[in-house]
Amino acid sequence: MELFSRSWAALRGAVAGLADEDFARPSGCAGWLVRDLVCHLVIDAQDVLITLVTPAEAEPNRDAVTYWEVTDTPPTGDDPLDALIVRLAAAYEEPGLLTFHLDDVGSAAGRAARLADPALRVGTRDVVLTAGDYLSAYVLEWTLHHLDLGAHLPDVAAPPADGLARSREMLEEIAGAAFPASFSDRDALLVGTGRRVPTAAEKTELGELAARLPFVLG
C-alpha cells in the first residue's frame, strides 16, 4: 500500500514538473504524445476510485500478478480505446487544464488508497481481488508509465527505486523467469515489456527468454 502511494506521488509530481511544450513530445507509449499519456493517467485514477468503492462478495480469483492480461503484441496506438484517449487529451487544449484534472482526481485516488482496507475484496474487469493486491498491481502500472513519461524527456526524474525493483519482480513472476542480473531494473522493464529492443549482447544474455519477449500487459 505504501509503495503504491510513493509510486503514484512520484509520477504525479513528475507530471506537475513538465513544461507546457513537453506535452507535445512523444511518450514511451506507441502512438501517444505525453499529453495522451497524462490523459490516460486521469482515467487510471478514476478506475482506482471506482474499484475501491466496488466491494465484492466472491472469493478473490486474481492477485497482484495474475491481475494482468498478457499478450505478445505491442500496442500501435490504433486500438479504438487508445484513439479515444488521443481525442480526449486534445479536447483539454491547454496543458494546465490536464494537469489540474490529474492533480484533482489523482489526489483523491491517492487518499482513497491510503484509507482502503487491504483485505477488502473488490471487483474490476470481471475479476475479484483484495484491495491490497489491486493497489500492488498498480505499482507496476505507475512505474511503467513513469518510464514512458520520461522516454523522450531526460530531465524527468526516475521512478522510485523500490517501485522499479518491485515492478521487475512482478514482471519476472509474470514471465516465470528472471532477467539477467546485469540488467538494471529499468532495462529489464523496458526490454521485457517491448518498450526497447534488446541489443545483440542483451539477447545473448537473455538466452531462451529472448524468444518470448515482449510481455505486453493489459
KABEL-V370046 format. One record per helix or strand of 2 or more residues. SS is the DSSP state (alpha for helix, beta for strand). FROM is the first residue (numbers start at 1). LEN is the number of residues. Records with the same first field share a line. If there is no record, write none. Layout:
# KABEL-V370046
SS=FROM-LEN, FROM-LEN
This chain:
# KABEL-V370046
alpha=2-15, 20-5, 34-19, 80-12, 95-21, 131-19, 161-15, 185-8, 200-13
beta=70-2, 121-4, 127-4, 216-2
